[in-house]
Amino acid sequence: MQQRVKVKPNSKQQKITESADGTLTICLKSPPVDGKANEELIKLLAKKFDVPKSYIYIKAGLSSRNKLIEIDI
């Protein structure tokens, strides 16, 4: 399963919202430094979709706010 995600790092709280087109907007507490925001993103998505973290890959946009995520279910 592939999912489009828009990430907002340095937010005050973690939250996930879904827009009408199916894109997830994810607010992360971590800064976008040294991959910390990406780690938090994977951890949060693993919890949301109830899968191990190793099942989630960032396919595109590793250093971008807009990412394409692959989730093995």
Z-matrix of the N, CA and C atoms (Angstrom, degrees):
N
C 1 1.443
C 2 1.529 1 108.27
N 3 1.332 2 115.67 1 133.48
C 4 1.460 3 120.14 2 176.64
C 5 1.516 4 110.01 3 -109.70
N 6 1.312 5 116.11 4 144.52
C 7 1.458 6 121.64 5 -176.08
C 8 1.520 7 109.40 6 -138.75
N 9 1.317 8 117.40 7 130.69
C 10 1.466 9 121.92 8 173.86
C 11 1.527 10 108.36 9 -83.93
N 12 1.331 11 115.78 10 135.96
C 13 1.454 12 121.29 11 -174.72
C 14 1.527 13 109.17 12 -135.71
N 15 1.325 14 116.04 13 137.14
C 16 1.466 15 121.73 14 171.04
C 17 1.523 16 107.12 15 -112.59
N 18 1.319 17 116.41 16 125.72
C 19 1.457 18 121.94 17 -173.97
C 20 1.524 19 110.15 18 -106.65
N 21 1.333 20 115.50 19 137.37
C 22 1.463 21 121.93 20 174.56
C 23 1.523 22 108.12 21 -122.31
N 24 1.341 23 117.62 22 95.05
C 25 1.475 24 120.30 23 179.87
C 26 1.520 25 111.39 24 -74.65
N 27 1.328 26 115.79 25 168.53
C 28 1.470 27 124.01 26 178.32
C 29 1.526 28 113.31 27 60.86
N 30 1.324 29 117.88 28 31.43
C 31 1.459 30 121.07 29 176.78
C 32 1.527 31 109.50 30 -83.42
N 33 1.318 32 115.87 31 162.32
C 34 1.468 33 119.53 32 -179.99
C 35 1.519 34 111.94 33 -74.82
N 36 1.335 35 116.82 34 -28.53
C 37 1.462 36 119.82 35 179.73
C 38 1.517 37 110.38 36 -141.42
N 39 1.330 38 115.43 37 157.34
C 40 1.458 39 120.76 38 175.92
C 41 1.520 40 108.84 39 -83.51
N 42 1.335 41 116.66 40 133.16
C 43 1.454 42 118.92 41 171.83
C 44 1.513 43 109.50 42 -160.41
N 45 1.333 44 114.56 43 154.87
C 46 1.453 45 121.83 44 178.82
C 47 1.521 46 107.84 45 -123.07
N 48 1.334 47 116.71 46 126.96
C 49 1.460 48 121.06 47 175.12
C 50 1.523 49 108.21 48 -125.42
N 51 1.326 50 115.64 49 146.37
C 52 1.459 51 120.72 50 -179.38
C 53 1.519 52 109.25 51 -113.62
N 54 1.336 53 116.41 52 129.48
C 55 1.461 54 120.65 53 178.97
C 56 1.532 55 109.84 54 -88.99
N 57 1.302 56 116.41 55 173.36
C 58 1.467 57 122.13 56 -174.72
C 59 1.532 58 112.55 57 -61.73
N 60 1.328 59 117.40 58 -31.60
C 61 1.476 60 119.99 59 -178.97
C 62 1.532 61 112.73 60 -84.04
N 63 1.330 62 117.80 61 2.78
C 64 1.459 63 121.70 62 177.02
C 65 1.513 64 114.49 63 93.93
N 66 1.328 65 117.55 64 -4.25
C 67 1.456 66 121.13 65 178.12
C 68 1.521 67 110.07 66 -73.27
N 69 1.320 68 116.20 67 135.08
C 70 1.461 69 121.12 68 177.14
C 71 1.523 70 109.35 69 -92.75
N 72 1.324 71 116.83 70 134.49
C 73 1.457 72 122.29 71 171.13
C 74 1.521 73 106.51 72 -107.75
N 75 1.327 74 115.57 73 121.50
C 76 1.453 75 120.76 74 -173.70
C 77 1.519 76 109.65 75 -120.33
N 78 1.331 77 115.66 76 121.44
C 79 1.458 78 122.07 77 176.49
C 80 1.527 79 107.99 78 -93.77
N 81 1.334 80 115.86 79 127.33
C 82 1.457 81 122.03 80 -177.45
C 83 1.520 82 110.14 81 -119.42
N 84 1.323 83 116.47 82 146.40
C 85 1.464 84 121.22 83 177.49
C 86 1.526 85 111.74 84 -78.88
N 87 1.313 86 117.27 85 -29.03
C 88 1.465 87 121.71 86 -174.77
C 89 1.526 88 112.21 87 -71.05
N 90 1.332 89 116.31 88 149.75
C 91 1.465 90 120.02 89 174.19
C 92 1.529 91 109.80 90 -79.84
N 93 1.328 92 116.98 91 157.10
C 94 1.474 93 119.66 92 179.37
C 95 1.534 94 111.36 93 -82.04
N 96 1.318 95 116.27 94 56.83
C 97 1.462 96 122.08 95 -177.34
C 98 1.528 97 108.91 96 -125.49
N 99 1.305 98 116.60 97 134.12
C 100 1.474 99 123.02 98 176.39
C 101 1.523 100 113.09 99 55.55
N 102 1.325 101 118.27 100 29.60
C 103 1.462 102 121.48 101 177.14
C 104 1.514 103 115.14 102 75.13
N 105 1.334 104 118.17 103 10.46
C 106 1.466 105 120.81 104 -177.39
C 107 1.526 106 111.49 105 -65.58
N 108 1.325 107 117.34 106 -39.70
C 109 1.462 108 120.24 107 179.44
C 110 1.528 109 110.51 108 -66.70
N 111 1.329 110 117.46 109 -38.74
C 112 1.465 111 120.40 110 178.00
C 113 1.523 112 111.48 111 -64.94
N 114 1.326 113 117.21 112 -38.83
C 115 1.469 114 120.92 113 177.41
C 116 1.526 115 110.42 114 -63.14
N 117 1.329 116 116.17 115 -44.75
C 118 1.462 117 120.24 116 179.28
C 119 1.527 118 110.58 117 -65.06
N 120 1.334 119 116.94 118 -38.11
C 121 1.463 120 121.72 119 178.04
C 122 1.524 121 110.79 120 -60.31
N 123 1.322 122 117.00 121 -47.60
C 124 1.471 123 121.03 122 -179.39
C 125 1.527 124 110.56 123 -63.86
N 126 1.323 125 116.98 124 -40.78
C 127 1.465 126 121.06 125 179.37
C 128 1.536 127 110.91 126 -63.08
N 129 1.334 128 115.94 127 -42.84
C 130 1.461 129 121.36 128 -178.97
C 131 1.528 130 111.71 129 -67.74
N 132 1.335 131 116.84 130 -41.90
C 133 1.471 132 120.65 131 179.00
C 134 1.527 133 111.25 132 -67.89
N 135 1.328 134 117.62 133 -36.15
C 136 1.460 135 121.02 134 177.55
C 137 1.523 136 110.17 135 -62.17
N 138 1.315 137 115.74 136 -39.75
C 139 1.468 138 120.21 137 178.56
C 140 1.533 139 111.02 138 -68.24
N 141 1.339 140 116.74 139 -42.89
C 142 1.464 141 121.09 140 -178.19
C 143 1.531 142 111.68 141 -64.28
N 144 1.339 143 116.86 142 -45.81
C 145 1.461 144 120.81 143 -176.80
C 146 1.524 145 112.63 144 -91.73
N 147 1.337 146 117.95 145 1.14
C 148 1.461 147 123.97 146 177.10
C 149 1.535 148 112.24 147 55.40
N 150 1.328 149 115.06 148 50.81
C 151 1.465 150 121.97 149 176.56
C 152 1.531 151 108.14 150 -130.87
N 153 1.334 152 118.12 151 159.91
C 154 1.473 153 119.91 152 175.19
C 155 1.532 154 110.74 153 -65.41
N 156 1.335 155 116.44 154 152.60
C 157 1.467 156 121.13 155 -179.42
C 158 1.530 157 111.54 156 -59.34
N 159 1.324 158 117.30 157 -30.08
C 160 1.467 159 120.87 158 -178.05
C 161 1.533 160 112.58 159 -69.63
N 162 1.324 161 118.16 160 -10.75
C 163 1.461 162 122.27 161 178.62
C 164 1.531 163 112.35 162 -87.33
N 165 1.322 164 117.59 163 -3.09
C 166 1.463 165 121.46 164 -175.09
C 167 1.525 166 109.93 165 -113.82
N 168 1.336 167 116.18 166 128.03
C 169 1.459 168 122.64 167 -178.89
C 170 1.526 169 109.26 168 -127.78
N 171 1.312 170 116.29 169 144.18
C 172 1.466 171 120.96 170 171.73
C 173 1.524 172 105.93 171 -92.16
N 174 1.332 173 116.50 172 106.90
C 175 1.472 174 122.15 173 -176.16
C 176 1.526 175 111.84 174 -78.55
N 177 1.345 176 116.41 175 -37.85
C 178 1.470 177 120.35 176 -178.21
C 179 1.518 178 108.98 177 -147.51
N 180 1.323 179 116.15 178 148.63
C 181 1.454 180 120.95 179 175.69
C 182 1.511 181 114.23 180 85.75
N 183 1.313 182 117.16 181 35.05
C 184 1.470 183 120.78 182 -177.14
C 185 1.526 184 112.25 183 -55.17
N 186 1.333 185 117.30 184 -38.05
C 187 1.468 186 120.13 185 -179.71
C 188 1.528 187 112.14 186 -111.10
N 189 1.321 188 116.40 187 19.55
C 190 1.461 189 121.90 188 -178.94
C 191 1.526 190 110.14 189 -112.56
N 192 1.326 191 116.86 190 162.36
C 193 1.467 192 120.20 191 174.73
C 194 1.528 193 111.27 192 -76.01
N 195 1.328 194 116.22 193 -28.31
C 196 1.464 195 120.99 194 178.29
C 197 1.523 196 108.31 195 -97.24
N 198 1.316 197 116.12 196 121.55
C 199 1.448 198 121.58 197 -174.90
C 200 1.522 199 111.57 198 -126.87
N 201 1.322 200 115.77 199 157.08
C 202 1.455 201 121.87 200 171.56
C 203 1.531 202 105.95 201 -115.10
N 204 1.319 203 115.21 202 119.94
C 205 1.459 204 121.98 203 -175.55
C 206 1.521 205 109.71 204 -107.91
N 207 1.330 206 115.89 205 136.86
C 208 1.465 207 122.71 206 175.32
C 209 1.525 208 107.70 207 -107.91
N 210 1.331 209 116.87 208 126.69
C 211 1.466 210 121.11 209 179.86
C 212 1.519 211 108.29 210 -121.34
N 213 1.328 212 116.53 211 119.37
C 214 1.467 213 122.02 212 176.64
C 215 1.521 214 108.21 213 -84.28
N 216 1.315 215 116.08 214 117.67
C 217 1.470 216 120.32 215 -179.44
C 218 1.511 217 109.60 216 -113.81
